[in-house]
Amino acid sequence: MEQRLVGVSTRRYARSLEPLPSELAVHGVSKSAVSEGFVIGTEHKLRELMRRDLSGFRLVALMIGGVHFSDHVVLAAVGYRHCRRKVPAGSA
């Protein structure tokens, strides 16, 4: 997940890893496996984020923004607490 977030493409993922000893088999580094793992991991994290209880936060502002990706719009909301700290409020 971290490598994808820092810009390593699915095609170059295997090249970015440390080499394993020859007696160990390499699994899960194909373009499709890396892509699938990233999708599953991000879906899980997004589900956790969307289920968070925000009722304990005293928000003074809420900013909502969106970005177009092909035929989709990704929305994100960030709440601002009274102490000037940001709180991820949700995404869709």
N, C-alpha and C positions, 0 to 999 in steps of 0.2 A: 504494500500500500504506500509506504513512504517513498519508494523509488518512483512510483507513478505520479505522486504528488509533486515531486521535484523535477518532473519532466522526462523521465526515462520512458521511451515509447515501448509498446508491447513487442515490437519487432527487435528492439535492442536490449530487452530485459535480460536475456540469458548472458549476453556479453558483459553486463554490468555486475555479475555475481562473482564472488571469490571462487576459484577452482576447487572442486572436491577431490579427495583422494581417488585414485583410479578404481579402487574396489567398491566404491559407492556409486549407485546408479542415480542419475539425475531425473527428476520427475517434476511436472507442473511448470515448465518454463516456456512452453510453446506460446505463440501469440494468443491463441484462443484460450488457453488455460489461464494466462495472466489476466486477460481481459475479463474472463468469467469470475476469477477471484476478486478482481477489483470491484466489479458490479455487486457481487454478493456482499463484500465487506462494506461498501458504501451504503447499500440498502440497509444493512444492519445498523450502522451508525446513524443514518437518517431516521430510522424507526425509533431508536432510543431518544434522539433529539426531539422528535415530534410528540413523544409520550411524556416528556418532562412536565412537572407541575410548576407553573410559573406564579402561582398565587402568592407565594412567599416573597416575591420581589415587588418593591415599590418602584414602578417605572414612571419616569417623567416624560419620556418621548418614545416613539416607535417609528423606526424608519423602514420602509419597504421598498425594495428595488427588484428589477427584473433584467434578465439577459436573454436575448434570442439565440437559440441553438437550432439551426435548421427549421423544422416545423414546430419547435417547442419553445416555451418560455419558462425559464427557471426563475422562481421568485424566492427571495430570502427576506427575513424580517429580523431586525436587531433592535432590542429594547435598550434604553439608556436608563440606568438607575440614578437616583438622586445624588449618589457619590461619584458620578461621572464614569462609572464602569459600564462596559457594554455586556449585554446578555444575549446570546443567540436565541431568538424567539421561535424560529421555525423556518421551514423551507418546503417548497412544493414544486 
